[in-house]
Amino acid sequence: MTTAALPRTPEDAEPGAAPARRWGALGTYVHLQTAGGERLDEAAELGAAVLVEVDRTCSRFRPDSDLMRANARPGEWTEVSPVLLGAVRVALEAAEATDGVVDPTLGHHLLTAGYDRTFALLSESSTDPAAVPIPPARDRWRQVEVRQDALRLPIGAYLDLGATGKAYAADLVATSIVARLGVAVVVSVGGDVRAAAPAELPPYRRPAWPVGIAHTAGALDDGPDEVLDLVEGGLATSSTAARRWVRGGREWHHLIDPRTGEPARGPWRTVTAVGHTAAAANTASTAAIVLGVQAAAWLSAHGVAARLVDHDDQVTTTPGWPGADGRAKEETP
Amino acid sequence: MTSPLTPRQRNRSRHVLNAATGLLTAATVASVGIASGLAASATKDSQDAKRAAKAQAAEAAASAAAAEPVRAQRPTKTIVTTKVVAGASRSGTASVGGGTVRSSSSSTSTRASTKPAVTKPVKVVVPSTGS
C-alpha cells in the first residue's frame, strides 16, 4: 500500500537508459528491468504470472482468495497456498521486528474506515458513515498460527497484508526471476523496490539501479525529489499522501496505528527506507510513519538508512542515507 | 295439456329453486375452501420440509467445515515454486536494516557505474496480468 520509489522509466531517463516493462497488478503499478535488458520479455512474463498467483492467494479484495477463506474461518485451520503462508510469515516477522507497530491483524479497522475495496474503486469522498475505531487488541498477531500447509487466525482477527504484501510480492518476483532466468533484476511493486542478482555474479558486476523518490507515484511525473542508486536489497516508501479518502466527514488513510485503531497522525508524511529485502525496507518505512516523533531515533537504533519528510516538506535523514553525515539530520528543501 | 301454475305454486317453485341454488353455492364454496385449505396445508408442509432440509444441509456443512480444512481449487501449474517462496520468506526476511544505496551515479557517485548497459530508450510495453 505504499508508493513512490521506483526505477526511472525510460522516458525519464537519459538516452542509453535500460529498457523496462511496466504494467498494473495488485491494484498498483509494476516496473521491471533486467541488467542490459537481458531476457526482459521472459522476466516480465514470469513476474506477471507470479503477481497473478499472489493476487489469487493474498488479496483482501477477492472473496475466493486463500486469505479471505482463512479470514472467514477464525479459530479453524484453513488449508492455504505456500504463497500466502510466505506472505503471512513475513507479515508476522514484521510485527515481531517492530513490536507490533506493523500489525497485520487490523483488517477490521480498514473495513470500518471504509477501505473495503481495491483503492481504484474506492470513492475518495463518501458521505457513508464510518464506524468509530476502537483500539485493537494488542499483540493479537502473536496468536496467528502457521503450519506447513494451513493457517489459523484467532477469533476477532482479520488479516490484511497491505503493509508488507506488495514488498513481499516484489521480493518474490525478483527471487523468482533470478532463480528461473539467472539475470540481475530490479522490480518495483507500487514503490516497494527490490534489486536482486544471481549469487555467482561478483559484486563489481552487479548493476546499480537508479531509483527516483517522490511522495506519490504521480508526483514522479514532475520529477523525483531525489535519485539514488540501489545496489543491493530493497527500498520502500510509505506515505500518508497516497491512498487517502474522506468518509463520515473525516479524512482517512491506510496506515493504521495499532495503539489507537486510527490512521497514524504523526509528523511524517513520507518515509523512504532501505533494507536487505523490500519487505525489510517496507517494515521500517511503515513503522516510521506510525511511530511518529520516535521514528528517527528508532530507525537509527536499528541501523536503517532512511529519509523522512514531514508535512512541511522538511527532510530528515538517518545515518547510512547517502549524504547523511553519521547522525540523523534535518535538511531544508 | 297442463294447466298453468297458480301464483302461489310459482312462488313455491321459485323458493325451492333458490334454496337448491343456495345449497349448491354453499357446497361449492365449501369444497373450494376445503381444496384451498388442503393446498395451503400441502404448501406449508412442503415449505417446512424444504426448511428442514436446508437446516440439515447447513448443519452438515457446518460440521464438515469444523471437521477439516477447506480444500481450495489449486491451479494445475504453480508459477512460484515452494523453494522460491521459502527463499523469499525465510527467517530474517522482514528484519529491518541492510541493503545498499548510494548517491546516484548520474550526480555524485564515486563508484564506476555498473548501470545496465543499453543503447537507447524504449517504449514501455504493458503485459496483460488479468488484474
Interface residues (C-beta under 8 A of the other chain):
Chain A: T9 P10 E11 A13 E14 P15 G16 A17 A18 P19 A20 R21 R22 W23 G24 A25 L26 G27 V30 Q33 T34 A35 G36 G37 A44 E45 L46 A48 A49 V50 L51 V52 E53 V54 D55 R56 D66 R69 R73 E76 W77 T78 E79 V80 S81 P82 V83 L85 G86 A87 R89 V90 A91 E93 A94 A97 T98 A150 T164 Y168 D171 L172 T175 S176 A179 A184 Y204 R205 R206 P207 A208 W209 P210 V211 V227 L228 D229 L230 V231 E232 G233 G234 L235 A273 V274 G275 H276 T277 A279 A280 A281 T283 A284 A287 H302 G303 V304 A305 W321 P322 G323
Chain B: A65 A66 P69 V70 R71 A72 R74 P75 T78 I79 V80 T81 T82 K83 V84 V85 A86 G87 A88 S89 S91 G92 T93 A94 S95 V96 G97 G98 G99 T100 V101 R102 S103 S104 S105 S106 S107 T108 S109 R111 S113 T114 K115 P116 A117 V118 T119 K120 P121 V122 K123 V124 V125 V126 P127 S128 T129 G130 S131
